[in-house]
């Protein structure tokens, strides 16, 4: 009987669902309460990457949970930060760094994902994004800016100071708005 490998997209999808299920079903890292909880939700973002003067754009879905989890699903329009390697979806954590007088939530998010080996012989790597920014409840706009770095698979990429050791950091900016629900259906007597 012939052995068949999972298609790359299916394998990545299964991995994302497994990671998300583990994150969402496990104990909360830190429950987000009070005015900070206004940043909890799902956002459609426009992303800008600057890789040493080479720029690219993409779109992504960013999810911040009440349990302090951050999930990001990127459209990969930039081709893994402007190189040929495909990459998976990101998962990590976020925290509230405070709330300004006007209600603006200041936050920090860190997410990890993986690049996959390609036909050119590039090895898979761990990608890490550290971002800080704001969510303005009045406009429902999220703005985050940070650094993206790539590391070998055996790196301790979960460590807080990991990006201090990145060889060629890439600047990434996310700007987006909360995904709105349609109006609730009217109830019929």
C-alpha positions as CSV (number, residue, x, y, z in Angstrom):
1,X,0.0,0.0,0.0
2,X,1.4,3.4,-1.0
3,X,2.1,5.8,1.8
4,X,0.8,9.4,1.2
5,X,1.9,12.5,3.0
6,X,-0.5,15.1,4.1
7,X,-0.5,18.1,1.8
8,X,1.4,21.0,3.3
9,X,-1.7,23.2,3.7
10,X,-3.6,20.4,5.4
11,X,-0.7,19.7,7.8
12,X,-0.4,23.4,8.7
13,X,-4.2,23.6,9.2
14,X,-4.2,20.6,11.5
15,X,-1.3,22.1,13.5
16,X,-3.1,25.5,13.8
17,X,-6.3,23.9,15.1
18,X,-4.4,21.7,17.5
19,X,-2.4,24.7,18.9
20,X,-5.5,26.9,19.1
21,X,-7.4,24.1,20.9
22,X,-4.6,23.6,23.4
23,X,-4.3,27.3,24.1
24,X,-8.0,27.9,24.4
25,X,-8.8,24.8,26.5
26,X,-5.8,25.2,28.9
27,X,-5.6,27.4,32.0
28,X,-5.6,31.1,31.2
29,X,-2.1,32.8,31.2
30,X,-3.7,35.9,32.7
31,X,-7.3,36.8,32.4
32,X,-7.8,40.2,30.9
33,X,-10.3,42.3,33.0
34,X,-11.7,45.8,33.3
35,X,-11.0,48.4,30.7
36,X,-8.1,46.3,29.2
37,X,-10.7,43.8,28.1
38,X,-11.9,46.2,25.4
39,X,-9.0,45.0,23.3
40,X,-10.3,41.4,23.3
41,X,-11.7,40.4,19.9
42,X,-10.9,39.6,16.3
43,X,-9.3,42.2,13.9
44,X,-8.7,42.3,10.2
45,X,-5.3,44.0,9.8
46,X,-3.2,45.4,7.0
47,X,0.5,44.5,7.6
48,X,3.6,46.3,6.4
49,X,7.0,44.6,6.5
50,X,10.3,46.4,6.1
51,X,13.2,43.9,5.5
52,X,16.3,46.2,5.3
53,X,14.6,48.5,2.7
54,X,12.6,45.8,0.9
55,X,9.0,46.4,1.8
56,X,5.9,44.2,1.5
57,X,2.3,44.1,2.5
58,X,-0.2,41.5,3.5
59,X,-3.4,41.1,5.4
60,X,-4.1,39.0,8.5
61,X,-6.6,38.1,11.1
62,X,-5.5,38.9,14.6
63,X,-7.3,37.4,17.6
64,X,-6.8,38.5,21.2
65,X,-8.5,36.4,23.8
66,X,-9.7,37.2,27.3
67,X,-7.2,34.5,28.5
68,X,-4.2,36.5,27.2
69,X,-3.7,34.4,24.0
70,X,-2.8,35.9,20.7
71,X,-3.5,34.2,17.4
72,X,-2.6,35.5,13.9
73,X,-3.5,34.1,10.5
74,X,-1.6,35.8,7.7
75,X,-2.5,35.8,4.0
76,X,1.3,35.4,3.1
77,X,1.1,37.9,0.3
78,X,4.7,38.9,1.2
79,X,6.1,35.4,0.8
80,X,7.4,34.9,4.3
81,X,8.8,38.3,4.7
82,X,9.9,38.6,1.1
83,X,11.6,35.2,0.7
84,X,10.4,32.0,-0.8
85,X,9.6,30.0,2.3
86,X,6.0,29.3,3.2
87,X,5.0,29.8,6.9
88,X,2.3,28.7,9.3
89,X,0.0,30.7,11.5
90,X,1.1,32.4,14.7
91,X,0.2,31.8,18.3
92,X,1.3,33.4,21.5
93,X,0.4,35.7,24.3
94,X,-0.6,39.3,24.9
95,X,-0.9,41.6,27.9
96,X,-2.4,44.9,28.7
97,X,0.3,47.5,29.6
98,X,-2.3,50.1,30.8
99,X,-5.3,52.2,29.8
100,X,-4.9,55.9,28.9
101,X,-7.4,58.6,30.1
102,X,-9.2,58.5,26.8
103,X,-9.7,54.7,27.1
104,X,-6.9,53.7,24.7
105,X,-5.5,50.3,25.7
106,X,-1.7,49.9,25.5
107,X,-0.6,46.4,24.8
108,X,2.2,44.0,24.0
109,X,1.9,40.8,22.0
110,X,4.4,38.0,21.2
111,X,3.7,35.3,18.7
112,X,5.6,32.3,17.2
113,X,5.2,30.4,14.0
114,X,7.2,28.2,11.7
115,X,8.7,28.5,8.2
116,X,8.8,25.3,6.2
117,X,11.7,23.8,4.2
118,X,11.5,24.7,0.5
119,X,12.7,23.3,-2.9
120,X,15.7,25.6,-2.8
121,X,17.1,23.8,0.3
122,X,16.1,26.4,2.9
123,X,15.5,24.7,6.2
124,X,12.5,25.3,8.4
125,X,12.8,28.0,11.1
126,X,11.0,29.4,14.0
127,X,9.6,32.9,13.4
128,X,9.0,35.3,16.4
129,X,7.1,38.6,16.4
130,X,7.3,41.0,19.3
131,X,4.9,43.9,19.0
132,X,3.6,46.9,21.1
133,X,0.9,49.3,20.3
134,X,-2.6,50.5,21.1
135,X,-6.3,49.7,20.7
136,X,-8.6,52.7,20.6
137,X,-12.1,51.6,21.6
138,X,-13.7,54.8,20.2
139,X,-12.5,54.0,16.7
140,X,-12.1,50.3,17.2
141,X,-8.6,50.5,15.6
142,X,-5.7,48.4,16.5
143,X,-2.2,49.6,15.7
144,X,0.9,47.5,16.5
145,X,4.5,47.9,15.6
146,X,7.3,45.4,16.2
147,X,10.1,43.1,15.1
148,X,10.1,39.8,13.3
149,X,13.0,37.5,13.5
150,X,13.9,34.0,12.3
151,X,15.7,31.3,14.3
152,X,16.9,27.7,13.9
153,X,14.4,25.0,15.0
154,X,16.5,24.2,18.1
155,X,16.5,27.8,19.3
156,X,14.8,28.8,22.6
157,X,12.5,31.2,20.8
158,X,10.0,31.3,23.7
159,X,12.5,33.3,25.8
160,X,11.7,37.0,26.4
161,X,15.1,38.2,25.1
162,X,15.1,36.1,21.9
163,X,14.8,39.0,19.5
164,X,17.9,40.7,21.0
165,X,19.9,37.9,19.3
166,X,18.3,38.1,15.8
167,X,20.7,38.5,12.9
168,X,18.6,40.6,10.6
169,X,15.4,41.9,12.3
170,X,12.4,42.8,10.1
171,X,10.1,45.7,11.1
172,X,6.4,44.8,11.0
173,X,3.4,47.1,11.5
174,X,-0.2,45.9,11.8
175,X,-3.1,48.3,11.6
176,X,-6.7,47.1,11.6
177,X,-10.2,47.2,12.8
178,X,-12.4,44.9,14.8
179,X,-14.5,42.5,12.8
180,X,-18.1,43.6,13.2
181,X,-21.1,41.3,13.6
182,X,-24.1,41.8,11.4
183,X,-27.3,43.0,13.2
184,X,-29.0,40.3,15.2
185,X,-32.1,38.8,13.6
186,X,-35.3,40.2,14.8
187,X,-37.2,37.9,17.1
188,X,-40.6,36.8,15.9
189,X,-43.4,36.3,18.5
